[in-house]
């Protein structure tokens, strides 16, 4: 694609903005506070990251994070967690 093409410049600007917005992939650290779905009922709750679930076979699967919450220890995927 030519750099004189206005579509190229628009695509390059969008790519730069996405990199700035998303940045690198976040990996929770043990002891970090997160927001996660409640185990029972609707809504969200805060919890503390315990660590990765060592009992899960991660070959071709997502990592499962153990989160200590008031409802007990939950096993959740990264896309279910939000930094507090």
PDB file of N, CA, C and O in Angstrom:
ATOM      1  N   UNK A   1       0.846  -1.172   0.000  1.00  0.00           N
ATOM      2  CA  UNK A   1       0.000   0.000   0.000  1.00  0.00           C
ATOM      3  C   UNK A   1       0.891   1.235   0.000  1.00  0.00           C
ATOM      4  O   UNK A   1       1.918   1.262   0.678  1.00  0.00           O
ATOM      5  N   UNK A   2       0.520   2.206  -0.723  1.00  0.00           N
ATOM      6  CA  UNK A   2       1.295   3.428  -0.843  1.00  0.00           C
ATOM      7  C   UNK A   2       1.075   4.341   0.355  1.00  0.00           C
ATOM      8  O   UNK A   2      -0.039   4.437   0.870  1.00  0.00           O
ATOM      9  N   UNK A   3       2.138   5.012   0.800  1.00  0.00           N
ATOM     10  CA  UNK A   3       2.006   5.945   1.929  1.00  0.00           C
ATOM     11  C   UNK A   3       1.307   7.233   1.524  1.00  0.00           C
ATOM     12  O   UNK A   3       0.947   8.036   2.385  1.00  0.00           O
ATOM     13  N   UNK A   4       1.110   7.442   0.225  1.00  0.00           N
ATOM     14  CA  UNK A   4       0.378   8.626  -0.213  1.00  0.00           C
ATOM     15  C   UNK A   4      -1.119   8.372  -0.254  1.00  0.00           C
ATOM     16  O   UNK A   4      -1.906   9.308  -0.394  1.00  0.00           O
ATOM     17  N   UNK A   5      -1.513   7.124  -0.135  1.00  0.00           N
ATOM     18  CA  UNK A   5      -2.932   6.764  -0.130  1.00  0.00           C
ATOM     19  C   UNK A   5      -3.553   7.207   1.196  1.00  0.00           C
ATOM     20  O   UNK A   5      -3.052   6.829   2.255  1.00  0.00           O
ATOM     21  N   UNK A   6      -4.638   8.002   1.166  1.00  0.00           N
ATOM     22  CA  UNK A   6      -5.246   8.454   2.418  1.00  0.00           C
ATOM     23  C   UNK A   6      -5.774   7.303   3.278  1.00  0.00           C
ATOM     24  O   UNK A   6      -5.822   7.417   4.503  1.00  0.00           O
ATOM     25  N   UNK A   7      -6.164   6.210   2.652  1.00  0.00           N
ATOM     26  CA  UNK A   7      -6.643   5.059   3.417  1.00  0.00           C
ATOM     27  C   UNK A   7      -5.501   4.417   4.216  1.00  0.00           C
ATOM     28  O   UNK A   7      -5.705   3.928   5.327  1.00  0.00           O
ATOM     29  N   UNK A   8      -4.301   4.429   3.630  1.00  0.00           N
ATOM     30  CA  UNK A   8      -3.142   3.898   4.330  1.00  0.00           C
ATOM     31  C   UNK A   8      -2.873   4.725   5.591  1.00  0.00           C
ATOM     32  O   UNK A   8      -2.642   4.173   6.667  1.00  0.00           O
ATOM     33  N   UNK A   9      -2.905   6.042   5.447  1.00  0.00           N
ATOM     34  CA  UNK A   9      -2.647   6.913   6.601  1.00  0.00           C
ATOM     35  C   UNK A   9      -3.716   6.718   7.671  1.00  0.00           C
ATOM     36  O   UNK A   9      -3.407   6.726   8.862  1.00  0.00           O
ATOM     37  N   UNK A  10      -4.952   6.547   7.265  1.00  0.00           N
ATOM     38  CA  UNK A  10      -6.032   6.318   8.223  1.00  0.00           C
ATOM     39  C   UNK A  10      -5.844   4.980   8.949  1.00  0.00           C
ATOM     40  O   UNK A  10      -6.040   4.893  10.162  1.00  0.00           O
ATOM     41  N   UNK A  11      -5.470   3.955   8.211  1.00  0.00           N
ATOM     42  CA  UNK A  11      -5.251   2.643   8.825  1.00  0.00           C
ATOM     43  C   UNK A  11      -4.058   2.686   9.775  1.00  0.00           C
ATOM     44  O   UNK A  11      -4.107   2.080  10.846  1.00  0.00           O
ATOM     45  N   UNK A  12      -2.998   3.385   9.409  1.00  0.00           N
ATOM     46  CA  UNK A  12      -1.817   3.493  10.266  1.00  0.00           C
ATOM     47  C   UNK A  12      -2.160   4.234  11.564  1.00  0.00           C
ATOM     48  O   UNK A  12      -1.698   3.849  12.638  1.00  0.00           O
ATOM     49  N   UNK A  13      -2.963   5.290  11.466  1.00  0.00           N
ATOM     50  CA  UNK A  13      -3.374   6.027  12.659  1.00  0.00           C
ATOM     51  C   UNK A  13      -4.243   5.168  13.563  1.00  0.00           C
ATOM     52  O   UNK A  13      -4.091   5.214  14.783  1.00  0.00           O
ATOM     53  N   UNK A  14      -5.149   4.386  12.990  1.00  0.00           N
ATOM     54  CA  UNK A  14      -5.999   3.494  13.788  1.00  0.00           C
ATOM     55  C   UNK A  14      -5.162   2.429  14.481  1.00  0.00           C
ATOM     56  O   UNK A  14      -5.409   2.094  15.640  1.00  0.00           O
ATOM     57  N   UNK A  15      -4.180   1.903  13.778  1.00  0.00           N
ATOM     58  CA  UNK A  15      -3.322   0.879  14.374  1.00  0.00           C
ATOM     59  C   UNK A  15      -2.517   1.464  15.534  1.00  0.00           C
ATOM     60  O   UNK A  15      -2.364   0.809  16.565  1.00  0.00           O
ATOM     61  N   UNK A  16      -2.010   2.665  15.386  1.00  0.00           N
ATOM     62  CA  UNK A  16      -1.244   3.304  16.454  1.00  0.00           C
ATOM     63  C   UNK A  16      -2.127   3.577  17.663  1.00  0.00           C
ATOM     64  O   UNK A  16      -1.701   3.385  18.802  1.00  0.00           O
ATOM     65  N   UNK A  17      -3.354   4.021  17.422  1.00  0.00           N
ATOM     66  CA  UNK A  17      -4.277   4.298  18.526  1.00  0.00           C
ATOM     67  C   UNK A  17      -4.652   3.016  19.254  1.00  0.00           C
ATOM     68  O   UNK A  17      -4.770   3.017  20.480  1.00  0.00           O
ATOM     69  N   UNK A  18      -4.844   1.918  18.519  1.00  0.00           N
ATOM     70  CA  UNK A  18      -5.183   0.646  19.156  1.00  0.00           C
ATOM     71  C   UNK A  18      -4.038   0.159  20.036  1.00  0.00           C
ATOM     72  O   UNK A  18      -4.272  -0.334  21.139  1.00  0.00           O
ATOM     73  N   UNK A  19      -2.812   0.290  19.562  1.00  0.00           N
ATOM     74  CA  UNK A  19      -1.658  -0.139  20.346  1.00  0.00           C
ATOM     75  C   UNK A  19      -1.546   0.700  21.618  1.00  0.00           C
ATOM     76  O   UNK A  19      -1.207   0.179  22.680  1.00  0.00           O
ATOM     77  N   UNK A  20      -1.827   1.987  21.511  1.00  0.00           N
ATOM     78  CA  UNK A  20      -1.771   2.867  22.678  1.00  0.00           C
ATOM     79  C   UNK A  20      -2.887   2.534  23.661  1.00  0.00           C
ATOM     80  O   UNK A  20      -2.674   2.546  24.874  1.00  0.00           O
ATOM     81  N   UNK A  21      -4.079   2.236  23.140  1.00  0.00           N
ATOM     82  CA  UNK A  21      -5.228   1.956  24.002  1.00  0.00           C
ATOM     83  C   UNK A  21      -5.100   0.598  24.680  1.00  0.00           C
ATOM     84  O   UNK A  21      -5.268   0.498  25.895  1.00  0.00           O
ATOM     85  N   UNK A  22      -4.806  -0.450  23.912  1.00  0.00           N
ATOM     86  CA  UNK A  22      -4.774  -1.799  24.460  1.00  0.00           C
ATOM     87  C   UNK A  22      -3.451  -2.122  25.139  1.00  0.00           C
ATOM     88  O   UNK A  22      -3.431  -2.820  26.153  1.00  0.00           O
ATOM     89  N   UNK A  23      -2.355  -1.628  24.597  1.00  0.00           N
ATOM     90  CA  UNK A  23      -1.050  -1.897  25.190  1.00  0.00           C
ATOM     91  C   UNK A  23      -0.744  -3.384  25.187  1.00  0.00           C
ATOM     92  O   UNK A  23      -1.192  -4.116  24.305  1.00  0.00           O
ATOM     93  N   UNK A  24       0.010  -3.823  26.165  1.00  0.00           N
ATOM     94  CA  UNK A  24       0.340  -5.233  26.251  1.00  0.00           C
ATOM     95  C   UNK A  24      -0.739  -5.968  27.035  1.00  0.00           C
ATOM     96  O   UNK A  24      -1.571  -5.349  27.698  1.00  0.00           O
ATOM     97  N   UNK A  25      -0.714  -7.277  26.953  1.00  0.00           N
ATOM     98  CA  UNK A  25      -1.720  -8.095  27.629  1.00  0.00           C
ATOM     99  C   UNK A  25      -1.450  -8.065  29.131  1.00  0.00           C
ATOM    100  O   UNK A  25      -0.321  -8.285  29.571  1.00  0.00           O
ATOM    101  N   UNK A  26      -2.462  -7.800  29.891  1.00  0.00           N
ATOM    102  CA  UNK A  26      -2.355  -7.737  31.341  1.00  0.00           C
ATOM    103  C   UNK A  26      -2.361  -9.135  31.919  1.00  0.00           C
ATOM    104  O   UNK A  26      -3.198  -9.957  31.546  1.00  0.00           O
ATOM    105  N   UNK A  27      -1.437  -9.417  32.825  1.00  0.00           N
ATOM    106  CA  UNK A  27      -1.396 -10.685  33.551  1.00  0.00           C
ATOM    107  C   UNK A  27      -1.496 -10.359  35.026  1.00  0.00           C
ATOM    108  O   UNK A  27      -0.623  -9.681  35.569  1.00  0.00           O
ATOM    109  N   UNK A  28      -2.545 -10.828  35.687  1.00  0.00           N
ATOM    110  CA  UNK A  28      -2.708 -10.557  37.116  1.00  0.00           C
ATOM    111  C   UNK A  28      -1.549 -11.129  37.930  1.00  0.00           C
ATOM    112  O   UNK A  28      -0.973 -12.157  37.577  1.00  0.00           O
ATOM    113  N   UNK A  29      -1.223 -10.451  39.014  1.00  0.00           N
ATOM    114  CA  UNK A  29      -0.181 -10.920  39.929  1.00  0.00           C
ATOM    115  C   UNK A  29      -0.829 -11.313  41.247  1.00  0.00           C
ATOM    116  O   UNK A  29      -1.808 -10.690  41.656  1.00  0.00           O
ATOM    117  N   UNK A  30      -0.308 -12.327  41.918  1.00  0.00           N
ATOM    118  CA  UNK A  30      -0.856 -12.705  43.227  1.00  0.00           C
ATOM    119  C   UNK A  30      -0.876 -11.512  44.177  1.00  0.00           C
ATOM    120  O   UNK A  30       0.092 -10.757  44.275  1.00  0.00           O
ATOM    121  N   UNK A  31      -1.997 -11.359  44.873  1.00  0.00           N
ATOM    122  CA  UNK A  31      -2.172 -10.252  45.798  1.00  0.00           C
ATOM    123  C   UNK A  31      -2.831  -9.040  45.179  1.00  0.00           C
ATOM    124  O   UNK A  31      -3.230  -8.131  45.907  1.00  0.00           O
ATOM    125  N   UNK A  32      -2.962  -8.991  43.872  1.00  0.00           N
ATOM    126  CA  UNK A  32      -3.567  -7.849  43.180  1.00  0.00           C
ATOM    127  C   UNK A  32      -5.083  -7.892  43.338  1.00  0.00           C
ATOM    128  O   UNK A  32      -5.687  -8.963  43.285  1.00  0.00           O
ATOM    129  N   UNK A  33      -5.696  -6.726  43.533  1.00  0.00           N
ATOM    130  CA  UNK A  33      -7.151  -6.627  43.668  1.00  0.00           C
ATOM    131  C   UNK A  33      -7.794  -6.583  42.285  1.00  0.00           C
ATOM    132  O   UNK A  33      -7.319  -5.881  41.392  1.00  0.00           O
ATOM    133  N   UNK A  34      -8.879  -7.342  42.118  1.00  0.00           N
ATOM    134  CA  UNK A  34      -9.598  -7.397  40.844  1.00  0.00           C
ATOM    135  C   UNK A  34     -11.103  -7.338  41.095  1.00  0.00           C
ATOM    136  O   UNK A  34     -11.570  -7.580  42.208  1.00  0.00           O
ATOM    137  N   UNK A  35     -11.838  -7.019  40.062  1.00  0.00           N
ATOM    138  CA  UNK A  35     -13.300  -7.059  40.068  1.00  0.00           C
ATOM    139  C   UNK A  35     -13.704  -8.249  39.223  1.00  0.00           C
ATOM    140  O   UNK A  35     -13.182  -8.434  38.124  1.00  0.00           O
ATOM    141  N   UNK A  36     -14.637  -9.067  39.725  1.00  0.00           N
ATOM    142  CA  UNK A  36     -15.035 -10.273  39.007  1.00  0.00           C
ATOM    143  C   UNK A  36     -16.532 -10.527  39.221  1.00  0.00           C
ATOM    144  O   UNK A  36     -17.134  -9.943  40.122  1.00  0.00           O
ATOM    145  N   UNK A  37     -17.136 -11.396  38.397  1.00  0.00           N
ATOM    146  CA  UNK A  37     -18.557 -11.702  38.572  1.00  0.00           C
ATOM    147  C   UNK A  37     -18.795 -12.459  39.877  1.00  0.00           C
ATOM    148  O   UNK A  37     -17.928 -13.188  40.359  1.00  0.00           O
ATOM    149  N   UNK A  38     -19.978 -12.272  40.428  1.00  0.00           N
ATOM    150  CA  UNK A  38     -20.361 -13.031  41.614  1.00  0.00           C
ATOM    151  C   UNK A  38     -20.619 -14.480  41.228  1.00  0.00           C
ATOM    152  O   UNK A  38     -21.026 -14.772  40.103  1.00  0.00           O
ATOM    153  N   UNK A  39     -20.376 -15.380  42.171  1.00  0.00           N
ATOM    154  CA  UNK A  39     -20.613 -16.802  41.917  1.00  0.00           C
ATOM    155  C   UNK A  39     -22.110 -17.105  41.928  1.00  0.00           C
ATOM    156  O   UNK A  39     -22.586 -17.951  41.172  1.00  0.00           O
ATOM    157  N   UNK A  40     -22.836 -16.415  42.781  1.00  0.00           N
ATOM    158  CA  UNK A  40     -24.282 -16.641  42.923  1.00  0.00           C
ATOM    159  C   UNK A  40     -25.007 -15.336  42.687  1.00  0.00           C
ATOM    160  O   UNK A  40     -24.658 -14.314  43.278  1.00  0.00           O
ATOM    161  N   UNK A  41     -26.011 -15.357  41.831  1.00  0.00           N
ATOM    162  CA  UNK A  41     -26.761 -14.152  41.522  1.00  0.00           C
ATOM    163  C   UNK A  41     -26.014 -13.291  40.527  1.00  0.00           C
ATOM    164  O   UNK A  41     -24.958 -13.674  40.023  1.00  0.00           O
ATOM    165  N   UNK A  42     -26.568 -12.132  40.249  1.00  0.00           N
ATOM    166  CA  UNK A  42     -25.948 -11.231  39.288  1.00  0.00           C
ATOM    167  C   UNK A  42     -25.053 -10.227  39.976  1.00  0.00           C
ATOM    168  O   UNK A  42     -25.047 -10.114  41.202  1.00  0.00           O
ATOM    169  N   UNK A  43     -24.304  -9.508  39.183  1.00  0.00           N
ATOM    170  CA  UNK A  43     -23.474  -8.448  39.707  1.00  0.00           C
ATOM    171  C   UNK A  43     -22.014  -8.835  39.797  1.00  0.00           C
ATOM    172  O   UNK A  43     -21.585  -9.890  39.329  1.00  0.00           O
ATOM    173  N   UNK A  44     -21.268  -7.935  40.419  1.00  0.00           N
ATOM    174  CA  UNK A  44     -19.822  -8.100  40.515  1.00  0.00           C
ATOM    175  C   UNK A  44     -19.377  -7.952  41.965  1.00  0.00           C
ATOM    176  O   UNK A  44     -20.103  -7.430  42.811  1.00  0.00           O
ATOM    177  N   UNK A  45     -18.170  -8.423  42.222  1.00  0.00           N
ATOM    178  CA  UNK A  45     -17.575  -8.305  43.537  1.00  0.00           C
ATOM    179  C   UNK A  45     -16.075  -8.109  43.371  1.00  0.00           C
ATOM    180  O   UNK A  45     -15.521  -8.358  42.300  1.00  0.00           O
ATOM    181  N   UNK A  46     -15.429  -7.665  44.432  1.00  0.00           N
ATOM    182  CA  UNK A  46     -13.977  -7.526  44.396  1.00  0.00           C
ATOM    183  C   UNK A  46     -13.334  -8.732  45.051  1.00  0.00           C
ATOM    184  O   UNK A  46     -13.905  -9.347  45.952  1.00  0.00           O
ATOM    185  N   UNK A  47     -12.148  -9.058  44.591  1.00  0.00           N
ATOM    186  CA  UNK A  47     -11.413 -10.174  45.150  1.00  0.00           C
ATOM    187  C   UNK A  47      -9.923  -9.960  45.006  1.00  0.00           C
ATOM    188  O   UNK A  47      -9.479  -8.947  44.467  1.00  0.00           O
ATOM    189  N   UNK A  48      -9.157 -10.915  45.488  1.00  0.00           N
ATOM    190  CA  UNK A  48      -7.697 -10.867  45.439  1.00  0.00           C
ATOM    191  C   UNK A  48      -7.190 -12.064  44.640  1.00  0.00           C
ATOM    192  O   UNK A  48      -7.646 -13.191  44.832  1.00  0.00           O
ATOM    193  N   UNK A  49      -6.247 -11.807  43.747  1.00  0.00           N
ATOM    194  CA  UNK A  49      -5.679 -12.872  42.918  1.00  0.00           C
ATOM    195  C   UNK A  49      -4.842 -13.790  43.802  1.00  0.00           C
ATOM    196  O   UNK A  49      -3.949 -13.333  44.516  1.00  0.00           O
ATOM    197  N   UNK A  50      -5.138 -15.093  43.749  1.00  0.00           N
ATOM    198  CA  UNK A  50      -4.350 -16.094  44.461  1.00  0.00           C
ATOM    199  C   UNK A  50      -3.225 -16.593  43.559  1.00  0.00           C
ATOM    200  O   UNK A  50      -2.090 -16.754  44.007  1.00  0.00           O
ATOM    201  N   UNK A  51      -3.542 -16.836  42.283  1.00  0.00           N
ATOM    202  CA  UNK A  51      -2.548 -17.303  41.310  1.00  0.00           C
ATOM    203  C   UNK A  51      -3.200 -18.119  40.219  1.00  0.00           C
ATOM    204  O   UNK A  51      -4.426 -18.196  40.141  1.00  0.00           O
ATOM    205  N   UNK A  52      -2.386 -18.728  39.377  1.00  0.00           N
ATOM    206  CA  UNK A  52      -2.885 -19.595  38.305  1.00  0.00           C
ATOM    207  C   UNK A  52      -3.297 -20.935  38.881  1.00  0.00           C
ATOM    208  O   UNK A  52      -2.703 -21.412  39.848  1.00  0.00           O
ATOM    209  N   UNK A  53      -4.310 -21.539  38.291  1.00  0.00           N
ATOM    210  CA  UNK A  53      -4.745 -22.867  38.708  1.00  0.00           C
ATOM    211  C   UNK A  53      -3.789 -23.895  38.099  1.00  0.00           C
ATOM    212  O   UNK A  53      -3.784 -24.097  36.885  1.00  0.00           O
ATOM    213  N   UNK A  54      -2.985 -24.539  38.935  1.00  0.00           N
ATOM    214  CA  UNK A  54      -1.982 -25.492  38.461  1.00  0.00           C
ATOM    215  C   UNK A  54      -2.609 -26.803  38.001  1.00  0.00           C
ATOM    216  O   UNK A  54      -1.943 -27.588  37.327  1.00  0.00           O
ATOM    217  N   UNK A  55      -3.872 -27.064  38.344  1.00  0.00           N
ATOM    218  CA  UNK A  55      -4.520 -28.321  37.995  1.00  0.00           C
ATOM    219  C   UNK A  55      -5.153 -28.305  36.606  1.00  0.00           C
ATOM    220  O   UNK A  55      -5.742 -29.300  36.184  1.00  0.00           O
ATOM    221  N   UNK A  56      -5.037 -27.196  35.901  1.00  0.00           N
ATOM    222  CA  UNK A  56      -5.665 -27.077  34.582  1.00  0.00           C
ATOM    223  C   UNK A  56      -4.620 -27.336  33.509  1.00  0.00           C
ATOM    224  O   UNK A  56      -3.536 -26.752  33.536  1.00  0.00           O
ATOM    225  N   UNK A  57      -4.943 -28.207  32.569  1.00  0.00           N
ATOM    226  CA  UNK A  57      -4.070 -28.482  31.430  1.00  0.00           C
ATOM    227  C   UNK A  57      -4.195 -27.307  30.468  1.00  0.00           C
ATOM    228  O   UNK A  57      -5.251 -27.120  29.863  1.00  0.00           O
ATOM    229  N   UNK A  58      -3.137 -26.512  30.315  1.00  0.00           N
ATOM    230  CA  UNK A  58      -3.210 -25.281  29.543  1.00  0.00           C
ATOM    231  C   UNK A  58      -2.890 -25.460  28.058  1.00  0.00           C
ATOM    232  O   UNK A  58      -2.849 -24.469  27.329  1.00  0.00           O
ATOM    233  N   UNK A  59      -2.667 -26.668  27.593  1.00  0.00           N
ATOM    234  CA  UNK A  59      -2.334 -26.861  26.182  1.00  0.00           C
ATOM    235  C   UNK A  59      -3.565 -26.539  25.342  1.00  0.00           C
ATOM    236  O   UNK A  59      -4.560 -27.263  25.369  1.00  0.00           O
ATOM    237  N   UNK A  60      -3.479 -25.454  24.604  1.00  0.00           N
ATOM    238  CA  UNK A  60      -4.575 -25.044  23.737  1.00  0.00           C
ATOM    239  C   UNK A  60      -5.764 -24.451  24.478  1.00  0.00           C
ATOM    240  O   UNK A  60      -6.831 -24.269  23.891  1.00  0.00           O
ATOM    241  N   UNK A  61      -5.593 -24.153  25.745  1.00  0.00           N
ATOM    242  CA  UNK A  61      -6.691 -23.581  26.531  1.00  0.00           C
ATOM    243  C   UNK A  61      -6.266 -22.281  27.163  1.00  0.00           C
ATOM    244  O   UNK A  61      -5.078 -21.964  27.222  1.00  0.00           O
ATOM    245  N   UNK A  62      -7.240 -21.528  27.635  1.00  0.00           N
ATOM    246  CA  UNK A  62      -6.955 -20.280  28.336  1.00  0.00           C
ATOM    247  C   UNK A  62      -6.465 -20.582  29.749  1.00  0.00           C
ATOM    248  O   UNK A  62      -6.786 -21.623  30.323  1.00  0.00           O
ATOM    249  N   UNK A  63      -5.677 -19.645  30.305  1.00  0.00           N
ATOM    250  CA  UNK A  63      -5.262 -19.761  31.701  1.00  0.00           C
ATOM    251  C   UNK A  63      -6.466 -19.546  32.597  1.00  0.00           C
ATOM    252  O   UNK A  63      -7.353 -18.752  32.283  1.00  0.00           O
ATOM    253  N   UNK A  64      -6.492 -20.251  33.703  1.00  0.00           N
ATOM    254  CA  UNK A  64      -7.556 -20.110  34.697  1.00  0.00           C
ATOM    255  C   UNK A  64      -6.922 -19.511  35.956  1.00  0.00           C
ATOM    256  O   UNK A  64      -5.950 -20.046  36.488  1.00  0.00           O
ATOM    257  N   UNK A  65      -7.486 -18.397  36.422  1.00  0.00           N
ATOM    258  CA  UNK A  65      -6.967 -17.691  37.587  1.00  0.00           C
ATOM    259  C   UNK A  65      -7.822 -18.000  38.798  1.00  0.00           C
ATOM    260  O   UNK A  65      -9.048 -18.048  38.703  1.00  0.00           O
ATOM    261  N   UNK A  66      -7.180 -18.208  39.936  1.00  0.00           N
ATOM    262  CA  UNK A  66      -7.884 -18.435  41.198  1.00  0.00           C
ATOM    263  C   UNK A  66      -7.995 -17.094  41.912  1.00  0.00           C
ATOM    264  O   UNK A  66      -6.998 -16.406  42.130  1.00  0.00           O
ATOM    265  N   UNK A  67      -9.234 -16.733  42.274  1.00  0.00           N
ATOM    266  CA  UNK A  67      -9.516 -15.443  42.900  1.00  0.00           C
ATOM    267  C   UNK A  67     -10.191 -15.692  44.242  1.00  0.00           C
ATOM    268  O   UNK A  67     -11.206 -16.385  44.317  1.00  0.00           O
ATOM    269  N   UNK A  68      -9.621 -15.122  45.303  1.00  0.00           N
ATOM    270  CA  UNK A  68     -10.239 -15.203  46.629  1.00  0.00           C
ATOM    271  C   UNK A  68     -11.262 -14.086  46.760  1.00  0.00           C
ATOM    272  O   UNK A  68     -10.924 -12.909  46.639  1.00  0.00           O
ATOM    273  N   UNK A  69     -12.526 -14.462  47.009  1.00  0.00           N
ATOM    274  CA  UNK A  69     -13.625 -13.499  47.135  1.00  0.00           C
ATOM    275  C   UNK A  69     -14.367 -13.774  48.432  1.00  0.00           C
ATOM    276  O   UNK A  69     -14.107 -14.782  49.088  1.00  0.00           O
ATOM    277  N   UNK A  70     -15.300 -12.883  48.818  1.00  0.00           N
ATOM    278  CA  UNK A  70     -16.125 -13.158  49.992  1.00  0.00           C
ATOM    279  C   UNK A  70     -16.961 -14.430  49.839  1.00  0.00           C
ATOM    280  O   UNK A  70     -17.379 -15.012  50.839  1.00  0.00           O
ATOM    281  N   UNK A  71     -17.211 -14.869  48.599  1.00  0.00           N
ATOM    282  CA  UNK A  71     -17.988 -16.084  48.344  1.00  0.00           C
ATOM    283  C   UNK A  71     -17.107 -17.324  48.268  1.00  0.00           C
ATOM    284  O   UNK A  71     -17.610 -18.417  48.005  1.00  0.00           O
ATOM    285  N   UNK A  72     -15.807 -17.177  48.492  1.00  0.00           N
ATOM    286  CA  UNK A  72     -14.887 -18.307  48.404  1.00  0.00           C
ATOM    287  C   UNK A  72     -13.909 -18.123  47.257  1.00  0.00           C
ATOM    288  O   UNK A  72     -13.870 -17.065  46.628  1.00  0.00           O
ATOM    289  N   UNK A  73     -13.124 -19.147  46.990  1.00  0.00           N
ATOM    290  CA  UNK A  73     -12.142 -19.085  45.909  1.00  0.00           C
ATOM    291  C   UNK A  73     -12.807 -19.489  44.602  1.00  0.00           C
ATOM    292  O   UNK A  73     -13.375 -20.575  44.486  1.00  0.00           O
ATOM    293  N   UNK A  74     -12.726 -18.592  43.616  1.00  0.00           N
ATOM    294  CA  UNK A  74     -13.336 -18.832  42.306  1.00  0.00           C
ATOM    295  C   UNK A  74     -12.255 -19.059  41.260  1.00  0.00           C
ATOM    296  O   UNK A  74     -11.168 -18.488  41.356  1.00  0.00           O
ATOM    297  N   UNK A  75     -12.540 -19.881  40.273  1.00  0.00           N
ATOM    298  CA  UNK A  75     -11.653 -20.112  39.130  1.00  0.00           C
ATOM    299  C   UNK A  75     -12.256 -19.375  37.940  1.00  0.00           C
ATOM    300  O   UNK A  75     -13.349 -19.713  37.487  1.00  0.00           O
ATOM    301  N   UNK A  76     -11.542 -18.363  37.431  1.00  0.00           N
ATOM    302  CA  UNK A  76     -12.073 -17.495  36.380  1.00  0.00           C
ATOM    303  C   UNK A  76     -11.052 -17.298  35.269  1.00  0.00           C
ATOM    304  O   UNK A  76      -9.845 -17.403  35.488  1.00  0.00           O
ATOM    305  N   UNK A  77     -11.563 -17.006  34.060  1.00  0.00           N
ATOM    306  CA  UNK A  77     -10.705 -16.672  32.932  1.00  0.00           C
ATOM    307  C   UNK A  77     -10.309 -15.204  33.010  1.00  0.00           C
ATOM    308  O   UNK A  77     -10.968 -14.411  33.684  1.00  0.00           O
ATOM    309  N   UNK A  78      -9.228 -14.844  32.316  1.00  0.00           N
ATOM    310  CA  UNK A  78      -8.720 -13.478  32.324  1.00  0.00           C
ATOM    311  C   UNK A  78      -9.768 -12.478  31.834  1.00  0.00           C
ATOM    312  O   UNK A  78      -9.857 -11.370  32.363  1.00  0.00           O
ATOM    313  N   UNK A  79     -10.563 -12.857  30.827  1.00  0.00           N
ATOM    314  CA  UNK A  79     -11.550 -11.919  30.289  1.00  0.00           C
ATOM    315  C   UNK A  79     -12.719 -11.687  31.248  1.00  0.00           C
ATOM    316  O   UNK A  79     -13.573 -10.845  30.970  1.00  0.00           O
ATOM    317  N   UNK A  80     -12.779 -12.406  32.359  1.00  0.00           N
ATOM    318  CA  UNK A  80     -13.799 -12.182  33.381  1.00  0.00           C
ATOM    319  C   UNK A  80     -13.299 -11.257  34.492  1.00  0.00           C
ATOM    320  O   UNK A  80     -14.063 -10.889  35.385  1.00  0.00           O
ATOM    321  N   UNK A  81     -12.021 -10.884  34.437  1.00  0.00           N
ATOM    322  CA  UNK A  81     -11.409 -10.078  35.487  1.00  0.00           C
ATOM    323  C   UNK A  81     -11.188  -8.652  35.032  1.00  0.00           C
ATOM    324  O   UNK A  81     -10.997  -8.392  33.844  1.00  0.00           O
ATOM    325  N   UNK A  82     -11.213  -7.727  35.983  1.00  0.00           N
ATOM    326  CA  UNK A  82     -10.967  -6.321  35.704  1.00  0.00           C
ATOM    327  C   UNK A  82     -10.106  -5.766  36.827  1.00  0.00           C
ATOM    328  O   UNK A  82     -10.391  -5.999  38.001  1.00  0.00           O
ATOM    329  N   UNK A  83      -9.064  -5.043  36.479  1.00  0.00           N
ATOM    330  CA  UNK A  83      -8.191  -4.427  37.496  1.00  0.00           C
ATOM    331  C   UNK A  83      -8.960  -3.401  38.302  1.00  0.00           C
ATOM    332  O   UNK A  83      -9.791  -2.670  37.762  1.00  0.00           O
ATOM    333  N   UNK A  84      -8.681  -3.346  39.600  1.00  0.00           N
ATOM    334  CA  UNK A  84      -9.309  -2.329  40.470  1.00  0.00           C
ATOM    335  C   UNK A  84      -8.283  -1.273  40.784  1.00  0.00           C
ATOM    336  O   UNK A  84      -8.580  -0.316  41.499  1.00  0.00           O
TER     337      UNK A  84
END
